[in-house]
Amino acid sequence: MSTILTPSPSTTSQETTPRLPWYLLDLYQYIGGFALLTSIYIGLRLYQGANAVNTGLDSTLPEYAIYWMRLFYGEIIALLSATALLWIYLWRSRDQQLETIQPREELRRYFALTMWISIYTFAVYWAGSYFAEQDNSWHQVVIRDTPFTANHIVVFYFCFPMYILLGGSAWLYARTRLPLYANQISLPLTLAVFGPFMILVSVGFNEWGHTFWFREEFFAAPIHWGFVIGVWFSLGVGGILLQAVARMTQLLDQLEDAP
């Protein structure tokens, strides 16, 4: 009696289920990252427009605690949790056999690093070129009665920590998945991440100065110089791209010469 062999359900599903190419999967994640950040920033800006003037001018009002301090606590909890989870994941899932990585896989990871860096710079742009300028305009017309103003809660305690989360993730990704960055510390990569991080440190000094001895709101005042210098360090992104392109060129040559 002849026996008809039929493939198992698992085998059938594996053969019939289409799989997207890696570059399409990375592209979808890339676009999704931009879309998520844009939605968050636009949402926060609309929230400010709807509530800042009505409830955010006097920190002693009960409405201030409802509309702004709750937002502050929610931001801190969400960002600290996301940072811990993402950084722990990147470290625990690190590639411990980088010496055996194939050129094609290493090339794919350079594309992924480029995506990390571009999303990071996108977040820095939102924080520095929009919300920070808005904060300066806000304090030129509104009395600063608390370090946790309606605008600070968004720019200092969300926008800055958000790009620190993304920049630190890019640094960890490179250090744990790419031999070029794992074998030695990249100066451009470190400066591009560490410089903007120092802006958050400057915030503490800035608020101390405005509280005790400096009341004017001139953007070019010396107390604000640390912000500008921190942003200048983000120019290290150009050095990251130069390092990555040089290595990617070598990898493409290896793939071309491979039989």
C-alpha positions, 0 to 999 in steps of 0.5 A: 500500500502506497503512503502519501506523504504530506508536509507538516503544517509548520513546514507548509506555513514556512514555505507559503508565508512570504517574508519581506526583504530585510531592507523593507523591514528596516525601512518600515521601522525607520519610517515608523520611528519618524512617524511616532516621534512626529505624532508625539511632538505635534501632540505635545504642541497641540496640548500646549496650545490648548492649555498653556495660557489657560492653566499654565501661567501660575504654578500655584493654581490647582489646575496647574497640578492637574494639567502640567505636573501630571504630564511631568510625572507621566513623562518621567516615568515613561522615559525612564522605563523606556530607557532602561528597557531599551538599553538593557535589551541592546546590551543583553542581545549584543553580538558576542561573536563579532569576529565571525560576522559576514560582510553582508550582515555587517553592511546591513547593520551599518544601514541600521546604525544610519537609521538610528543616527538620523532619527536621533538627529531628528529628535535633537532638531525638534528639541533645539530648533522648535521647542527651545526657541519657543521656550525662550519666547515664552519666558520673554512674556511670561513670569518664571515662577517655577523651574517646571513651567508649562514649556519646560515640562515639554522641552526639558523633561521630555524633548531632551531626555527623548533624544538622549534615549535615542542617542544612547541607543545608537551608541550602544547599537554601534558598540555591541553590533559593529566591529569598527565601533566595538574594538575602539571608542569612536570620537565622532560617535561619542561626541555626537551623543555626549555633547547634546546630553550635556545640554540637559546638565546645562539646564540645571545650571541655567535654572539655578542662575535664573532663580538666584541671580539672573533674570533677563531672558536674552538668548545670547546671555552667557548662561545660555552658551552651554546650550549652543556648545552642546548643539555644536557637538552634534556636528560629530554626526558627519564624522560618524557618516565618514567612518561608516561610509569608509567601512561600507565601501570595503564591505561592498568590495568584499561582496563584489569580489566574493565568488 
